[in-house]
Amino acid sequence: MLNNIGLPGILLIAVVVLVLFGRGKISSLMGEVGKGITSFKKGISEGSKELEDETANADEARDVTPADKEKDKV
């Protein structure tokens, strides 16, 4: 059904959306979409960096003995 839209159909849809919502509403909506995409990319990069840090730290042996119990032993 949507295989034969073409350029004229897309332009017609864009004009109808512009008339219905107005230029201001569309520009603010696109700004919010841009902020969302930026936030998503930032979250992905932070998540991958966190995973890399955890895999690098997983190789090191850690002492997980609480400091208070260590004093009681002595």
C-alpha positions as CSV (number, residue, x, y, z in Angstrom):
1,M,0.0,0.0,0.0
2,L,2.8,2.5,0.9
3,N,5.1,1.3,-1.8
4,N,4.0,3.9,-4.3
5,I,4.0,7.1,-2.2
6,G,6.9,8.8,-3.9
7,L,8.1,12.4,-3.5
8,P,4.8,14.1,-4.3
9,G,3.0,12.0,-1.7
10,I,5.7,12.8,1.0
11,L,5.5,16.5,0.2
12,L,1.7,16.4,0.5
13,I,1.9,14.7,3.9
14,A,4.5,17.3,5.0
15,V,2.3,20.2,4.0
16,V,-0.7,18.7,5.7
17,V,1.2,18.2,8.9
18,L,2.6,21.8,8.7
19,V,-1.0,23.2,8.3
20,L,-2.4,21.1,11.1
21,F,0.3,21.6,13.7
22,G,1.9,24.9,12.8
23,R,5.6,25.8,12.4
24,G,6.2,26.5,16.1
25,K,4.8,23.2,17.3
26,I,6.8,21.2,14.8
27,S,10.0,23.0,15.5
28,S,9.7,22.5,19.3
29,L,8.8,18.8,18.6
30,M,11.9,18.4,16.5
31,G,14.0,20.0,19.2
32,E,12.7,17.6,21.7
33,V,13.4,14.7,19.4
34,G,17.0,16.0,18.9
35,K,17.5,16.2,22.7
36,G,16.2,12.7,23.1
37,I,18.6,11.3,20.5
38,T,21.5,13.1,22.1
39,S,20.5,11.7,25.5
40,F,20.2,8.2,24.1
41,K,23.6,8.4,22.5
42,K,25.1,9.7,25.7
43,G,23.5,6.9,27.7
44,I,24.8,4.3,25.3
45,S,28.4,5.6,25.4
46,E,28.3,5.8,29.2
47,G,26.9,2.3,29.5
48,S,29.6,0.9,27.2
49,K,32.3,2.8,29.1
50,E,31.0,1.4,32.4
51,L,31.0,-2.1,31.1
52,E,34.6,-1.7,29.9
53,D,35.7,-0.4,33.3
54,E,34.0,-3.3,35.1
55,T,35.6,-5.9,32.9
56,A,39.0,-4.2,33.4
57,N,38.5,-4.2,37.2
58,A,37.2,-7.7,37.3
59,D,40.7,-9.0,36.7
60,E,42.0,-7.4,39.8
61,A,41.6,-9.2,43.1
62,R,39.8,-7.0,45.7
63,D,39.7,-7.3,49.5
64,V,36.1,-7.1,50.5
65,T,36.7,-7.6,54.2
66,P,34.9,-4.8,56.2
67,A,37.4,-2.5,58.0
68,D,35.6,-2.9,61.4
69,K,36.0,-6.7,61.5
70,E,39.6,-6.4,60.6
71,K,40.3,-4.3,63.7
72,D,38.5,-6.9,65.9
73,K,40.8,-9.7,64.7
74,V,44.0,-8.0,65.9
